[in-house]
């Protein structure tokens, strides 16, 4: 159990928790289901996972002078010149199992950076504007945790829309058990309807 009175241990615990949540949101889904675009901008569960693993590999790698052992498995920065969405979908030669395995390895790589360096360790984010490139490990852990948390929220909604699977973690959904969700939705709809039609 992490010592939550220790700042680095607490930050690291939350980062790992979000990473695990992102991975398990793909549990039980087929290759098609995890790839299928579910929003007008093409958001899909496997793409979210691929984006997040590339985020971690970059911020906890080159920012601190480390290179992921198999960089050819990651999306290179040059790819974004051709396709700004290059890390938001799985190519035909990439699989759900393969990307999950890659994320586990990226996670272990990121964890090594965090474990080996103090929170005030200096780093440089080459893809940020020049005046903001100098960072510390603490800032990067917070930055990445916030980014991943946002995308975990996206994954929550996409998965719920697909098959109504909800929850924070495998072992703790953090939502009421045996709740009458249709009645709850009807209640909220009735409340919203009191305010008339949407503005046009």
TORPATOR-173941 format. One record per residue (C-alpha): residue in one letter; residue number from 1; x negated, z, y. Coordinates in pm, 1 decimal. Example, Ala and Ser with C-alpha at 12.3 -4.5 7.8 and 13.67 -1.06 7.14 Angstrom:
BEGIN
- code | pos | east | up | north
- A | 1 | -1230.0 | 780.0 | -450.0
- S | 2 | -1367.0 | 714.0 | -106.0
//
This chain:
BEGIN
- code | pos | east | up | north
- X | 1 | 0.0 | 0.0 | 0.0
- X | 2 | -138.3 | -100.8 | 339.1
- X | 3 | -214.6 | 170.2 | 593.3
- X | 4 | 32.0 | 71.4 | 865.1
- X | 5 | -145.1 | 300.9 | 1111.7
- X | 6 | -440.1 | 62.3 | 1088.2
- X | 7 | -372.8 | -232.1 | 1321.0
- X | 8 | -544.2 | -497.7 | 1111.0
- X | 9 | -384.0 | -380.6 | 787.2
- X | 10 | -39.4 | -383.2 | 948.3
- X | 11 | -82.5 | -730.6 | 1097.6
- X | 12 | -214.0 | -864.2 | 768.1
- X | 13 | 74.6 | -711.9 | 571.1
- X | 14 | 335.0 | -885.8 | 785.4
- X | 15 | 154.1 | -1218.6 | 769.3
- X | 16 | 137.3 | -1204.7 | 388.4
- X | 17 | 504.3 | -1108.2 | 368.2
- X | 18 | 612.0 | -1410.3 | 569.9
- X | 19 | 388.7 | -1638.2 | 362.9
- X | 20 | 548.3 | -1510.7 | 40.6
- X | 21 | 898.0 | -1554.8 | 184.5
- X | 22 | 824.5 | -1916.8 | 272.7
- X | 23 | 707.8 | -1990.4 | -80.2
- X | 24 | 999.5 | -1831.0 | -261.3
- X | 25 | 1257.3 | -2019.1 | -52.4
- X | 26 | 1168.6 | -2319.0 | -270.9
- X | 27 | 1238.0 | -2136.3 | -598.4
- X | 28 | 1467.5 | -2316.4 | -839.7
- X | 29 | 1495.9 | -2635.7 | -636.1
- X | 30 | 1412.9 | -2986.2 | -757.1
- X | 31 | 1160.0 | -3220.6 | -599.7
- X | 32 | 1443.4 | -3406.2 | -427.9
- X | 33 | 1609.2 | -3089.9 | -301.7
- X | 34 | 1293.7 | -2953.6 | -138.6
- X | 35 | 1215.2 | -3290.0 | 23.7
- X | 36 | 1563.8 | -3380.8 | 144.6
- X | 37 | 1595.8 | -3387.7 | 526.6
- X | 38 | 1856.3 | -3133.2 | 634.4
- X | 39 | 1854.9 | -3168.8 | 1013.8
- X | 40 | 1864.2 | -3452.5 | 1266.1
- X | 41 | 1486.0 | -3416.9 | 1306.4
- X | 42 | 1416.1 | -3432.6 | 932.2
- X | 43 | 1344.7 | -3064.2 | 864.2
- X | 44 | 1301.0 | -3004.9 | 491.9
- X | 45 | 1183.4 | -2707.3 | 288.1
- X | 46 | 870.7 | -2863.2 | 140.0
- X | 47 | 769.3 | -3001.6 | 477.9
- X | 48 | 797.6 | -2657.1 | 633.8
- X | 49 | 573.6 | -2518.9 | 360.5
- X | 50 | 319.5 | -2798.3 | 406.0
- X | 51 | 312.0 | -2746.3 | 782.0
- X | 52 | 259.7 | -2371.9 | 745.8
- X | 53 | -23.8 | -2398.3 | 494.4
- X | 54 | -203.3 | -2642.0 | 724.5
- X | 55 | -152.0 | -2403.4 | 1017.1
- X | 56 | -311.8 | -2117.9 | 823.8
- X | 57 | -599.7 | -2330.5 | 696.1
- X | 58 | -687.3 | -2442.4 | 1047.8
- X | 59 | -646.8 | -2120.1 | 1239.1
- X | 60 | -826.3 | -1905.9 | 981.6
- X | 61 | -1082.4 | -2174.3 | 902.1
- X | 62 | -1248.5 | -2386.4 | 1168.0
- X | 63 | -1144.2 | -2142.2 | 1443.4
- X | 64 | -1390.6 | -1895.8 | 1290.6
- X | 65 | -1652.0 | -2139.4 | 1166.3
- X | 66 | -1521.0 | -2161.6 | 810.5
- X | 67 | -1418.5 | -2469.4 | 615.5
- X | 68 | -1153.0 | -2471.8 | 344.6
- X | 69 | -1327.8 | -2550.1 | 12.5
- X | 70 | -1124.3 | -2867.6 | -47.7
- X | 71 | -1054.6 | -3005.8 | 301.9
- X | 72 | -934.6 | -3339.6 | 164.3
- X | 73 | -618.1 | -3160.1 | 45.7
- X | 74 | -525.5 | -3074.8 | 404.3
- X | 75 | -384.6 | -3298.8 | 677.0
- X | 76 | -680.1 | -3405.3 | 897.0
- X | 77 | -640.1 | -3381.0 | 1274.9
- X | 78 | -693.7 | -3756.8 | 1301.5
- X | 79 | -374.7 | -3816.4 | 1101.7
- X | 80 | -165.6 | -3687.1 | 1391.8
- X | 81 | -281.4 | -3975.7 | 1610.3
- X | 82 | -97.4 | -4212.9 | 1376.4
- X | 83 | 194.2 | -3983.3 | 1286.4
- X | 84 | 264.2 | -3665.0 | 1486.9
- X | 85 | 481.1 | -3546.2 | 1196.1
- X | 86 | 209.0 | -3593.7 | 932.1
- X | 87 | 219.8 | -3232.4 | 813.1
- X | 88 | 599.4 | -3200.2 | 808.3
- X | 89 | 673.8 | -3388.1 | 485.6
- X | 90 | 523.9 | -3426.4 | 140.3
- X | 91 | 381.5 | -3766.9 | 56.6
- X | 92 | 485.0 | -3938.3 | -265.1
- X | 93 | 161.8 | -3827.4 | -434.0
- X | 94 | 219.8 | -3460.4 | -340.5
- X | 95 | 442.3 | -3234.5 | -549.0
- X | 96 | 624.9 | -2910.1 | -492.6
- X | 97 | 409.6 | -2731.9 | -752.0
- X | 98 | 91.5 | -2881.0 | -607.7
- X | 99 | 168.5 | -2776.4 | -250.9
- X | 100 | 272.5 | -2426.9 | -358.3
- X | 101 | -56.5 | -2394.9 | -546.3
- X | 102 | -241.5 | -2520.8 | -239.2
- X | 103 | -64.1 | -2264.6 | -21.6
- X | 104 | -169.2 | -1985.2 | -257.6
- X | 105 | -530.0 | -2100.6 | -221.7
- X | 106 | -499.6 | -2139.5 | 155.1
- X | 107 | -350.5 | -1789.8 | 168.9
- X | 108 | -645.3 | -1646.9 | -22.0
- X | 109 | -881.0 | -1832.5 | 213.8
- X | 110 | -700.5 | -1695.6 | 521.5
- X | 111 | -702.3 | -1346.4 | 372.1
- X | 112 | -1080.8 | -1367.1 | 331.1
- X | 113 | -1123.3 | -1448.7 | 700.0
- X | 114 | -905.4 | -1153.9 | 798.0
- X | 115 | -1076.1 | -914.5 | 557.0
- X | 116 | -1430.5 | -1017.0 | 651.9
- X | 117 | -1397.2 | -1010.1 | 1032.5
- X | 118 | -1306.6 | -736.9 | 1283.0
- X | 119 | -1000.9 | -788.5 | 1503.0
- X | 120 | -1222.2 | -857.8 | 1804.7
- X | 121 | -1422.5 | -1128.7 | 1624.8
- X | 122 | -1448.6 | -1430.5 | 1856.0
- X | 123 | -1319.2 | -1771.8 | 1759.2
- X | 124 | -1251.5 | -2109.3 | 1915.2
- X | 125 | -936.8 | -2318.2 | 1872.1
- X | 126 | -1067.1 | -2671.6 | 1929.7
- X | 127 | -720.0 | -2830.3 | 1959.2
- X | 128 | -602.3 | -2598.5 | 2241.7
- X | 129 | -659.2 | -2682.5 | 2607.9
- X | 130 | -1019.0 | -2598.2 | 2709.5
- X | 131 | -935.8 | -2295.4 | 2924.5
- X | 132 | -749.5 | -2130.3 | 2634.5
- X | 133 | -975.9 | -2213.4 | 2340.1
- X | 134 | -1163.2 | -1881.5 | 2322.8
- X | 135 | -968.1 | -1634.8 | 2106.5
- X | 136 | -1005.7 | -1325.6 | 1889.8
- X | 137 | -900.9 | -1273.9 | 1530.3
- X | 138 | -628.2 | -1037.5 | 1649.0
- X | 139 | -475.2 | -1302.2 | 1872.3
- X | 140 | -485.1 | -1559.2 | 1593.3
- X | 141 | -319.1 | -1328.8 | 1340.3
- X | 142 | -39.2 | -1263.9 | 1590.3
- X | 143 | -12.5 | -1632.8 | 1684.5
- X | 144 | 6.5 | -1749.5 | 1322.4
- X | 145 | 246.0 | -1472.2 | 1219.7
- X | 146 | 484.6 | -1566.1 | 1502.1
- X | 147 | 461.4 | -1935.6 | 1411.5
- X | 148 | 523.1 | -1874.7 | 1042.8
- X | 149 | 808.9 | -1632.2 | 1113.6
- X | 150 | 982.9 | -1899.1 | 1318.6
- X | 151 | 951.6 | -2148.0 | 1033.0
- X | 152 | 1059.3 | -1889.7 | 774.8
- X | 153 | 1378.7 | -1860.5 | 977.9
- X | 154 | 1419.8 | -2236.6 | 957.6
- X | 155 | 1371.1 | -2217.4 | 580.4
- X | 156 | 1628.2 | -1937.7 | 553.7
- X | 157 | 1894.1 | -2151.9 | 718.8
- X | 158 | 1808.4 | -2470.1 | 527.0
- X | 159 | 1824.2 | -2286.3 | 193.9
- X | 160 | 2151.2 | -2113.0 | 282.8
- X | 161 | 2306.2 | -2445.1 | 383.1
- X | 162 | 2195.5 | -2597.1 | 52.3
- X | 163 | 2320.8 | -2341.8 | -200.7
- X | 164 | 2408.6 | -2025.0 | -6.7
- X | 165 | 2094.4 | -1851.3 | -131.0
- X | 166 | 2017.5 | -1588.5 | 131.1
- X | 167 | 1782.8 | -1298.4 | 177.4
- X | 168 | 1458.7 | -1167.3 | 314.9
- X | 169 | 1266.6 | -1126.5 | -11.2
- X | 170 | 1315.5 | -1167.0 | -384.5
- X | 171 | 1343.5 | -790.7 | -432.4
- X | 172 | 1531.9 | -707.9 | -111.3
- X | 173 | 1784.1 | -950.6 | 36.7
- X | 174 | 1835.6 | -726.8 | 343.3
- X | 175 | 2200.8 | -838.2 | 358.3
- X | 176 | 2507.9 | -650.8 | 225.8
- X | 177 | 2583.2 | -695.2 | -143.8
- X | 178 | 2929.4 | -815.3 | -251.3
- X | 179 | 3029.2 | -890.6 | 107.7
- X | 180 | 3328.6 | -1113.9 | 177.4
- X | 181 | 3138.9 | -1382.5 | 366.6
- X | 182 | 3432.8 | -1629.0 | 396.8
- X | 183 | 3642.3 | -1355.3 | 558.2
- X | 184 | 3353.9 | -1269.9 | 790.5
- X | 185 | 3310.9 | -1633.2 | 894.4
- X | 186 | 3687.6 | -1662.5 | 951.1
- X | 187 | 3677.3 | -1350.0 | 1169.6
- X | 188 | 3394.2 | -1489.5 | 1382.1
- X | 189 | 3564.7 | -1828.9 | 1408.5
- X | 190 | 3887.1 | -1664.3 | 1526.6
- X | 191 | 3692.2 | -1463.3 | 1782.7
- X | 192 | 3511.0 | -1775.5 | 1908.6
- X | 193 | 3839.6 | -1967.6 | 1930.7
- X | 194 | 3971.4 | -1716.0 | 2182.0
- X | 195 | 3729.5 | -1868.7 | 2428.5
- X | 196 | 3888.2 | -2212.8 | 2405.9
- X | 197 | 3736.7 | -2549.3 | 2341.9
- X | 198 | 3364.0 | -2617.0 | 2386.2
- X | 199 | 3247.4 | -2754.6 | 2719.8
- X | 200 | 3199.4 | -3127.9 | 2732.0
//
